Amino acid sequence: MSRRPILIATKGHPATGKSVIAEALATTMQWPLIDKDDVKDHVLHHPDANDISYAVMWQIAGTQLALGLNVIAVSPLSSEKAYTAAYAVAEKNRAGLLVLETVLDEAEWRRRLEARPADGSAHKVRGWDSMQAMLRSYGGSYQYPIAPEHLFQVNTQRPVDELVAQVLERLKIEV
């Protein structure tokens, strides 16, 4: 293979648009998408459901990268441990790493959290108060340094097609 595969790992709080941008990128670029929540939905009964979900996601991502495929891994990447795991998977498979962080202003974030349906996944945060409680429980662990060459922030209030174009430009990929 003439070029290194690429691992895009999303980072961002619930309801900031990680899945939307990841799905648009996967569709546009025809890359496999692995979502931690797809795994977590099936192991939720297990006391270590979150750790298991990350482990399975990174294992599958590593398999894809080893095959020379680019891959998008969707998760909040809410701890330095998760970022370190993404970095390790990329390094082991001689892949490039892009941490795609989704951000938006507080008013829109709050609106999106409040608009989440009650019938969604049992482990997805709904509502501003619940999100604030979750952030307090993290104790700031989601605020960790990411190597500048890996980090790319996108404001998900912008149209999805513009966000996809921004990511493609950052990766220097033409579709």
VEXRODREN-948728 format. One record per residue: residue in three letters; chain; x, y, z of N, C-alpha, C in turn. Coordinates in pm, 1 decimal, padded with zeros to 6 digits. Atoms other than C-alpha are relative to their C-alpha. Layout:
aa:ch:n.px:n.py:n.pz:ca.px:ca.py:ca.pz:c.px:c.py:c.pz
ala:A:X:Y:Z:X:Y:Z:X:Y:Z
...
***
This chain:
aa:ch:n.px:n.py:n.pz:ca.px:ca.py:ca.pz:c.px:c.py:c.pz
met:A:00084.6:-00118.1:00000.0:00000.0:00000.0:00000.0:00088.6:00123.7:00000.0
ser:A:-00086.2:-00116.6:00017.8:00136.8:00339.6:-00095.4:-00014.5:00105.3:00109.6
arg:A:00016.1:-00099.9:-00105.6:-00003.3:00547.0:00189.9:-00050.7:-00066.5:00127.1
arg:A:00044.7:00051.4:-00130.1:-00076.9:00498.9:00558.1:-00150.5:00013.3:00012.8
pro:A:00142.8:-00017.6:-00027.6:-00433.6:00431.7:00661.4:-00018.8:00109.5:00104.8
ile:A:00031.8:-00109.0:-00092.8:-00606.7:00696.3:00871.7:-00107.7:-00046.5:00097.3
leu:A:00100.9:00020.9:-00102.7:-00794.8:00660.1:01199.0:-00053.1:00137.0:00039.9
ile:A:00066.5:-00118.9:-00052.6:-01043.2:00935.8:01269.7:-00071.6:-00044.6:00127.1
ala:A:00064.4:00028.1:-00128.0:-01144.9:00925.0:01636.6:-00075.1:00126.0:00041.1
thr:A:00076.5:-00117.8:-00040.2:-01427.1:01157.0:01735.4:00019.5:00027.2:00148.4
lys:A:-00005.4:-00043.3:-00140.5:-01420.1:01352.9:02060.1:-00105.2:00108.9:00016.9
gly:A:00098.9:-00103.7:-00027.5:-01699.8:01555.2:02209.8:-00105.2:-00050.1:00096.3
his:A:00104.8:00033.7:-00095.5:-01972.7:01564.3:02468.0:-00124.9:-00048.7:-00073.0
pro:A:00126.4:00042.6:00059.3:-02313.5:01406.0:02407.7:-00075.0:00117.8:-00063.3
ala:A:00083.9:-00095.3:00073.5:-02534.1:01592.0:02157.1:00077.9:00113.5:-00065.3
thr:A:-00077.6:-00103.4:00070.5:-02248.7:01791.0:02001.5:00019.5:-00031.9:-00147.5
gly:A:-00003.6:00028.2:00142.8:-02281.4:01620.5:01661.5:00103.3:-00100.5:-00045.8
lys:A:-00102.2:00098.6:00037.8:-02018.9:01343.3:01668.3:-00053.3:-00099.5:-00101.9
ser:A:00055.9:00102.4:00089.0:-02242.5:01083.2:01505.8:-00038.2:00057.8:-00135.4
val:A:00043.4:-00062.3:00125.7:-02380.1:01322.8:01244.6:00118.9:00022.3:-00093.4
ile:A:-00116.3:-00025.1:00085.2:-02038.1:01431.5:01117.0:00069.5:-00130.8:-00036.2
ala:A:-00065.1:00128.6:00028.5:-01895.6:01078.2:01144.7:-00074.6:-00077.1:-00108.1
glu:A:00078.9:00070.7:00100.8:-02180.5:00928.2:00944.9:00011.9:00067.0:-00137.0
ala:A:-00016.3:-00071.8:00127.1:-02150.4:01199.0:00677.7:00137.5:-00028.4:-00060.3
leu:A:-00134.8:00031.7:00049.1:-01774.6:01137.8:00651.3:00008.3:-00143.2:-00050.7
ala:A:-00004.1:00140.9:00040.3:-01818.2:00759.5:00637.0:-00071.6:-00021.4:-00132.7
thr:A:00075.7:00011.9:00124.4:-02078.6:00792.1:00363.5:00075.8:00062.9:-00116.9
thr:A:-00072.3:-00071.0:00105.3:-01878.4:01045.3:00161.6:00126.9:-00073.5:-00040.8
met:A:-00130.4:00059.2:00027.7:-01545.7:00865.5:00192.0:-00004.6:-00151.5:-00012.6
gln:A:00015.3:00145.3:00005.6:-01682.7:00509.4:00202.0:00098.8:-00071.1:00093.0
trp:A:-00086.1:00056.9:-00103.2:-01488.1:00432.6:00521.0:-00086.9:-00073.2:00100.9
pro:A:00074.5:00065.3:-00107.2:-01598.3:00185.5:00786.4:-00014.8:00092.8:00120.4
leu:A:00028.0:-00078.1:-00119.5:-01756.4:00347.6:01091.9:-00028.0:-00097.8:00113.6
ile:A:00019.9:00083.5:-00117.8:-01735.4:00185.7:01434.3:-00042.3:00092.5:00113.0
asp:A:00055.2:-00086.9:-00104.0:-01952.4:00342.0:01705.3:00002.0:-00074.0:00133.6
lys:A:-00008.1:00060.3:-00133.3:-01875.9:00265.1:02070.3:-00138.5:-00029.5:00055.4
asp:A:00134.9:00019.7:-00053.7:-02244.9:00303.0:02154.2:-00068.7:-00122.4:-00060.1
asp:A:00057.7:00121.7:00058.0:-02336.3:00021.7:01913.5:00040.9:-00121.9:00081.9
val:A:-00047.0:00109.1:-00085.7:-02125.6:-00207.5:02130.1:-00064.1:00012.6:00137.4
lys:A:00051.1:-00021.2:-00135.9:-02238.8:-00053.6:02458.3:-00146.5:-00040.2:00012.4
asp:A:00140.7:00039.3:-00003.0:-02604.1:-00112.3:02368.0:-00015.9:-00149.1:00029.6
his:A:00009.3:00145.7:-00017.3:-02528.8:-00487.8:02380.0:00067.5:-00051.6:00127.0
val:A:-00068.3:00044.8:-00122.4:-02316.0:-00500.6:02695.8:-00037.7:00086.4:00119.9
leu:A:00041.0:-00094.8:-00102.6:-02501.2:-00244.0:02903.8:-00022.2:-00066.3:00136.3
his:A:00024.7:00073.3:-00124.6:-02588.3:-00507.3:03164.3:00129.2:-00031.1:00076.5
his:A:-00128.5:00033.3:-00061.4:-02218.2:-00564.4:03236.4:00051.6:00119.8:00080.1
pro:A:-00047.4:-00113.2:-00081.2:-02063.4:-00353.3:03516.9:00112.5:00081.3:-00065.5
asp:A:-00108.7:-00069.8:00069.2:-01766.1:-00261.8:03293.3:-00037.5:00031.7:-00144.4
ala:A:00050.8:-00017.5:00136.4:-01982.5:-00184.0:02987.4:00078.5:00104.6:-00079.2
asn:A:-00069.8:-00105.6:00072.4:-01800.3:00137.8:02897.4:00140.6:-00044.3:-00041.4
asp:A:-00134.7:00047.2:00031.5:-01450.7:-00013.8:02918.1:-00002.8:-00109.2:-00106.1
ile:A:00013.9:00106.8:00099.4:-01563.1:-00321.6:02723.1:-00030.3:00060.5:-00136.6
ser:A:00038.8:-00063.2:00126.9:-01721.3:-00099.5:02456.9:00118.8:00065.3:-00068.4
tyr:A:-00120.2:-00060.0:00057.9:-01401.2:00098.1:02408.4:00095.5:-00107.9:-00049.4
ala:A:-00093.4:00105.5:00039.2:-01190.1:-00219.3:02399.5:-00042.5:-00066.4:-00130.9
val:A:00050.2:00062.3:00122.5:-01411.2:-00378.0:02133.7:00013.8:00096.1:-00118.5
met:A:-00011.6:-00097.6:00108.8:-01421.7:-00057.2:01927.4:00143.9:00009.6:-00049.3
trp:A:-00140.2:-00012.0:00041.6:-01040.0:-00025.0:01929.1:00049.6:-00128.0:-00065.8
gln:A:-00040.4:00126.5:00062.2:-00996.7:-00395.2:01849.0:-00046.9:-00005.8:-00145.8
ile:A:00054.8:00001.8:00136.0:-01224.3:-00368.6:01544.5:00069.3:00105.1:-00086.8
ala:A:-00070.9:-00104.9:00074.6:-01061.4:-00040.6:01438.2:00139.2:-00048.1:-00039.2
gly:A:-00133.9:00051.4:00028.5:-00719.1:-00205.0:01463.6:-00000.4:-00102.6:-00112.0
thr:A:00011.4:00099.5:00107.2:-00830.8:-00492.9:01243.5:-00016.2:00068.5:-00134.9
gln:A:00021.8:-00072.7:00125.1:-00953.9:-00250.4:00977.4:00127.7:00070.1:-00045.9
leu:A:-00124.3:-00069.7:00033.3:-00633.6:-00044.6:00991.4:00107.0:-00098.1:-00047.2
ala:A:-00097.7:00101.4:00039.6:-00420.8:-00361.3:00968.4:-00025.2:-00048.3:-00142.6
leu:A:00035.5:00037.6:00137.5:-00606.0:-00440.4:00646.2:00028.9:00112.7:-00099.4
gly:A:-00029.2:-00114.2:00084.9:-00502.5:-00099.6:00515.8:-00118.7:00090.7:-00024.2
leu:A:00119.6:-00082.4:00016.0:-00849.8:00049.3:00549.3:00004.5:00119.0:00093.6
asn:A:00021.8:-00115.7:-00086.1:-00921.0:00394.8:00684.1:-00122.3:-00031.1:00084.8
val:A:00113.5:00030.5:-00087.1:-01166.4:00392.9:00973.4:-00036.6:00121.7:00084.9
ile:A:00051.2:-00105.1:-00087.5:-01382.8:00627.7:01179.1:-00052.6:-00067.5:00125.4
ala:A:00043.0:00054.3:-00128.6:-01426.4:00545.7:01549.0:-00075.6:00109.5:00075.0
val:A:00086.1:-00099.6:-00062.8:-01714.4:00727.7:01715.6:-00011.9:-00027.4:00149.7
ser:A:00012.6:00006.0:-00145.5:-01694.8:00791.7:02089.2:00022.7:00140.2:00052.8
pro:A:-00027.3:-00132.6:-00056.5:-01676.3:01087.3:02326.2:00148.4:00025.1:00024.8
leu:A:-00143.2:-00011.0:-00031.0:-01304.9:01016.1:02386.0:00016.6:00089.3:00122.9
ser:A:00013.4:-00090.0:-00114.9:-01380.1:01163.4:02726.3:00108.0:-00012.8:00106.5
ser:A:-00110.8:00008.3:-00095.6:-01058.8:01064.7:02899.7:00131.6:-00014.9:-00075.3
glu:A:-00132.2:00014.9:00060.6:-00689.2:01069.8:02833.1:00028.9:-00146.7:-00031.0
lys:A:-00015.6:00144.5:00023.0:-00698.7:00689.0:02859.1:-00056.1:-00037.5:-00138.5
ala:A:00060.7:00029.8:00130.0:-00929.0:00678.2:02554.3:00086.1:00055.4:-00113.9
tyr:A:-00088.5:-00058.9:00101.2:-00702.5:00912.5:02356.3:00127.7:-00083.2:-00014.2
thr:A:-00120.7:00082.6:00002.8:-00398.3:00704.8:02451.9:-00026.1:-00130.5:-00073.8
ala:A:00036.2:00123.5:00069.8:-00577.7:00392.3:02327.4:-00011.4:00024.2:-00150.7
ala:A:00010.7:-00033.1:00143.0:-00660.5:00560.6:01994.0:00138.8:00016.4:-00060.5
tyr:A:-00137.2:-00021.8:00046.2:-00299.2:00670.3:01958.3:00073.5:-00133.4:-00014.5
ala:A:-00067.5:00130.3:00002.6:-00174.5:00318.5:02039.3:-00047.0:-00085.2:-00117.6
val:A:00053.8:00076.5:00112.9:-00405.0:00157.3:01781.5:00056.1:00054.0:-00131.5
ala:A:-00054.8:-00061.1:00121.8:-00291.3:00404.7:01516.3:00148.1:-00034.5:-00015.2
glu:A:-00144.2:00029.3:00005.0:00077.9:00356.4:01602.5:00026.5:-00145.9:-00034.3
lys:A:-00019.7:00144.2:00022.9:00054.8:-00023.5:01610.6:-00023.2:-00035.3:-00146.0
asn:A:00037.1:00031.3:00138.1:-00099.5:-00022.0:01264.2:00056.3:00098.7:-00101.0
arg:A:-00068.1:-00097.9:00086.0:00122.5:00254.3:01123.0:-00100.0:00088.8:-00073.2
ala:A:00106.2:-00083.4:00057.2:-00182.2:00472.2:01068.3:00014.3:00143.2:00048.9
gly:A:00011.9:-00137.2:-00045.1:-00231.7:00844.5:01084.7:-00116.9:00010.5:00096.1
leu:A:00108.2:-00020.3:-00095.9:-00453.9:00974.2:01363.6:-00050.3:00142.7:-00008.4
leu:A:00064.1:-00130.4:-00007.4:-00700.0:01260.7:01352.1:-00108.6:-00008.1:00106.7
val:A:00104.0:-00009.7:-00101.9:-00900.2:01343.5:01664.6:-00091.7:00114.0:-00043.3
leu:A:00097.8:-00095.3:00049.7:-01210.1:01516.5:01533.1:-00091.5:00039.6:00115.6
glu:A:00076.6:-00045.6:-00115.7:-01352.6:01721.4:01819.6:-00115.8:00088.4:-00044.5
thr:A:00119.9:-00076.6:00033.0:-01707.2:01849.7:01788.5:-00027.0:00100.8:00110.7
val:A:00028.0:-00107.3:-00094.5:-01783.8:02181.9:01954.3:-00116.7:00083.5:-00053.1
leu:A:00104.7:-00095.1:00036.9:-02074.2:02427.6:01956.0:-00029.9:00086.9:00120.4
asp:A:00024.9:-00090.6:-00112.5:-02198.1:02714.7:02165.7:-00100.2:-00062.1:00096.6
glu:A:00076.1:00060.4:-00108.2:-02368.3:02640.5:02493.7:-00150.3:00000.7:-00025.1
ala:A:00145.3:-00008.3:00021.6:-02716.5:02755.5:02389.7:-00047.2:-00109.9:-00094.9
glu:A:00037.9:00104.6:00095.6:-02728.7:02520.0:02091.3:00020.5:-00138.4:00060.9
trp:A:-00025.3:00127.8:-00065.6:-02575.0:02235.5:02291.5:-00114.2:-00034.0:00096.2
arg:A:00109.8:00017.3:-00094.9:-02836.8:02283.7:02560.4:-00129.7:-00036.5:-00073.1
arg:A:00120.4:00027.4:00078.8:-03114.9:02290.9:02298.9:-00000.9:-00144.1:-00050.0
arg:A:-00009.7:00137.0:00051.7:-02991.2:01963.7:02145.5:-00019.2:-00103.5:00110.4
leu:A:00016.6:00094.6:-00111.5:-02969.8:01790.6:02483.7:-00145.7:-00007.4:00044.5
glu:A:00139.7:-00003.5:-00043.0:-03319.1:01900.8:02578.0:-00092.2:-00064.0:-00104.0
ala:A:00082.8:00053.7:00107.8:-03452.8:01785.7:02239.0:00018.0:-00151.0:-00020.2
arg:A:-00020.5:00145.1:00015.8:-03318.1:01429.6:02269.6:-00124.6:-00075.5:00043.1
pro:A:00121.8:00074.4:-00033.9:-03604.5:01180.7:02266.7:00018.9:-00089.3:00123.7
ala:A:-00003.5:00083.0:-00120.9:-03687.2:00993.7:02587.8:00008.7:-00147.9:-00034.1
asp:A:-00000.8:00141.8:00037.2:-03714.0:00666.5:02395.3:00132.4:-00044.1:-00062.0
gly:A:-00130.8:00034.7:00054.6:-03349.9:00671.2:02286.3:00070.7:-00102.8:00086.9
ser:A:-00081.4:00096.6:-00073.9:-03073.4:00448.3:02418.5:00003.2:00033.9:00149.5
ala:A:00004.9:-00017.4:-00145.8:-03077.5:00396.4:02795.1:00123.5:00068.6:00056.5
his:A:-00123.9:-00056.5:-00054.2:-02718.3:00515.3:02836.1:00035.2:00137.1:-00057.7
lys:A:-00028.0:-00130.7:00057.9:-02739.9:00837.6:02635.0:-00058.4:00110.9:00086.9
val:A:00040.7:-00112.1:-00085.2:-02757.9:01161.8:02831.6:-00104.7:00084.7:-00071.4
arg:A:00104.9:-00088.3:00048.0:-03072.0:01368.3:02787.7:-00016.2:00112.9:00100.6
gly:A:00026.4:-00113.7:-00087.2:-03127.1:01716.1:02926.1:00126.2:00065.9:00053.5
trp:A:-00113.6:-00081.7:-00044.8:-02898.8:01995.2:03041.8:00044.4:-00035.3:00141.4
asp:A:-00035.0:00031.8:-00138.3:-02914.7:01908.8:03411.9:00075.2:-00132.3:00009.5
ser:A:-00068.2:00129.9:00000.8:-02814.9:01547.9:03345.2:00141.4:00013.6:-00056.0
met:A:-00133.2:-00020.3:00059.3:-02525.7:01665.4:03127.8:00092.2:00067.3:00100.4
gln:A:-00082.7:-00069.4:-00098.5:-02400.9:01901.0:03397.9:00042.2:-00095.9:00113.1
ala:A:-00033.2:00099.5:-00102.5:-02416.0:01618.9:03654.4:00108.2:-00094.6:-00051.2
met:A:-00101.2:00088.9:00057.9:-02216.7:01395.5:03418.3:00136.6:00068.2:-00003.1
leu:A:-00126.6:-00073.5:00005.5:-01951.0:01662.4:03367.7:00062.0:00012.0:00139.7
arg:A:-00052.3:-00007.0:-00136.8:-01919.5:01707.5:03745.5:00059.5:-00134.1:00041.6
ser:A:-00049.9:00133.3:-00038.2:-01875.4:01331.9:03785.3:00134.2:-00031.9:-00067.5
tyr:A:-00127.3:00021.4:00070.2:-01589.0:01338.5:03532.6:00116.2:00067.2:00073.1
gly:A:-00106.1:-00069.7:-00072.5:-01396.6:01577.1:03756.3:00105.2:00061.4:-00090.9
gly:A:-00094.0:-00064.6:00092.9:-01238.2:01744.8:03453.4:00082.9:-00096.2:-00082.5
ser:A:-00082.4:00097.9:00072.3:-01096.9:01420.2:03310.7:-00009.2:00013.4:-00152.2
tyr:A:00016.4:-00018.3:00144.0:-01227.9:01516.3:02964.9:00086.3:00114.9:-00053.4
gln:A:-00085.7:-00112.0:00039.1:-00994.1:01819.3:02961.7:00146.0:-00043.8:00010.0
tyr:A:-00136.9:00050.9:00001.8:-00662.7:01662.5:02867.0:00069.1:00048.5:-00127.6
pro:A:-00070.8:-00047.9:00118.9:-00391.4:01759.8:02620.4:-00003.0:-00102.8:-00113.5
ile:A:-00006.3:00080.7:00121.7:-00406.7:01627.5:02265.3:00107.0:00062.8:-00088.2
ala:A:-00105.8:-00051.1:00086.6:-00109.0:01657.7:02034.4:-00062.8:00085.4:-00110.4
pro:A:00059.7:-00090.1:00098.8:-00179.8:01954.9:01801.9:-00009.4:-00061.1:-00139.7
glu:A:00004.6:00061.9:00133.8:-00099.6:01746.6:01493.6:-00114.0:-00101.1:-00013.1
his:A:00112.0:00093.9:00003.4:-00381.5:01508.4:01589.6:-00135.2:00069.6:00007.1
leu:A:00127.5:-00063.3:-00032.7:-00650.5:01758.9:01690.0:-00054.7:00086.9:-00112.6
phe:A:00070.3:-00086.2:00095.6:-00904.5:01912.9:01454.3:-00140.4:00023.0:00054.5
gln:A:00131.2:-00035.0:-00053.8:-01205.4:02096.1:01597.4:-00091.3:00050.0:-00109.9
val:A:00101.1:-00049.6:00093.7:-01524.7:02153.0:01401.7:-00120.4:00048.2:00080.2
asn:A:00119.5:-00054.8:-00061.3:-01818.9:02369.2:01500.9:-00120.2:-00061.4:-00070.9
thr:A:00108.1:00076.2:00062.9:-02117.7:02145.2:01436.9:-00129.8:00078.6:-00017.5
gln:A:00114.5:-00083.4:00036.6:-02357.5:02438.0:01407.6:00004.0:00031.5:-00149.9
arg:A:-00015.0:-00024.2:00143.7:-02224.6:02471.3:01054.0:-00062.7:-00115.1:-00077.1
pro:A:00058.9:00107.6:00080.7:-02382.3:02269.6:00770.6:00095.6:-00119.2:-00013.6
val:A:-00079.1:00123.1:00002.3:-02264.3:01908.4:00756.0:00090.1:-00007.2:-00122.9
asp:A:-00084.0:00007.7:00120.4:-02140.1:01936.6:00396.7:00123.8:00089.2:00012.7
glu:A:-00116.7:-00086.3:-00024.4:-01912.3:02224.8:00502.3:00098.4:-00067.7:00095.0
leu:A:-00086.3:00069.9:-00095.2:-01780.2:02019.1:00793.9:00077.1:-00112.1:-00068.8
val:A:-00066.5:00107.0:00075.3:-01705.1:01725.0:00565.0:00110.6:00058.6:-00085.9
ala:A:-00101.8:-00065.1:00083.7:-01520.6:01958.0:00327.4:00119.7:00045.8:00083.5
gln:A:-00109.4:-00043.0:-00088.4:-01317.4:02098.6:00618.6:00089.3:-00118.4:00038.0
val:A:-00077.4:00117.9:-00039.2:-01212.4:01749.3:00730.2:00079.9:-00051.9:-00118.2
leu:A:-00070.6:00047.5:00119.5:-01124.1:01643.8:00376.3:00118.8:00090.4:-00032.5
glu:A:-00109.5:-00095.0:00023.4:-00914.7:01958.2:00337.8:00112.9:-00024.7:00100.1
arg:A:-00101.9:00027.2:-00102.4:-00735.5:01886.4:00666.3:00077.8:-00127.6:-00033.0
leu:A:-00064.8:00126.3:00033.2:-00663.7:01532.2:00551.5:00064.1:00000.9:-00139.3
lys:A:-00050.7:-00011.4:00137.2:-00576.0:01650.9:00200.6:-00050.4:-00116.0:-00087.3
ile:A:00063.5:00107.7:00074.8:-00822.1:01401.3:00049.4:-00101.6:00059.2:-00097.4
glu:A:00102.4:-00039.1:00098.1:-01025.4:01449.8:-00267.1:-00095.0:-00117.0:-00017.6
val:A:00097.9:00106.0:00019.0:-01345.9:01259.5:-00319.3:-00051.1:00003.8:-00142.2
***
